[in-house]
Amino acid sequence: LGLLAERPMHGYAIEAIVAERGMRSWTPIGFSSIYQALDQLVARGWALATDEPAPGRGRPRRVHRLTAKGRRHWRTTAIAALEDPRCSDSEFLIAYSVLPLLPAADVLAALRRRRERLTESLAALQADLDQALPVPPHVETMFSFTRTRLAGQRDWLDQTIPALTTEASS
């Protein structure tokens, strides 16, 4: 959905963008799954497909474009992934990859909510550990692993939100 939000495209153009942007390093998307995903978008009413002439003498290409329903779903899903730290890293990065297409105020609000939720999660995690103590060393390191991941995201947001705020105001 996010790539189609940029512009109408055919499957091979989507594959080229996925490769060009190195998206496979942070999301599991195979070439063959692109066409399956496009068919699902059409079936859900989120995209329309039309056959358009290819440049030169090639076969017509099936070009996909978002419907109004698809655009609404994409925006809602992207904002939800930006604000919810329980979303997978892949879901977050897919939403973040289309940041310029989303209203800056909505993005900043979502990222601020994500930061608040991370802070709440860190406090709850510490309370859980305090209540469970004493625990075996391996359990304590599991809490440490989770704490480090959550704190790392919060630290990243502490750097990113001001940069995006400055960018949005200029």
Secondary structure, 3 states (H helix, E strand, C coil): CHHHHHCCEEHHHHHHHHHHCCHHHCCCCCHHHHHHHHHHHHHCCCEEEEEECCCCCCCCEEEEEECHHHHHHHHHHHHHHHHCCCCCHHHHHHHHHCHHHCCHHHHHHHHHHHHHHHHHHHHHHHHHHHHHCCCCHHHHHHHHHHHHHHHHHHHHHHHHHHHHHHHHHC
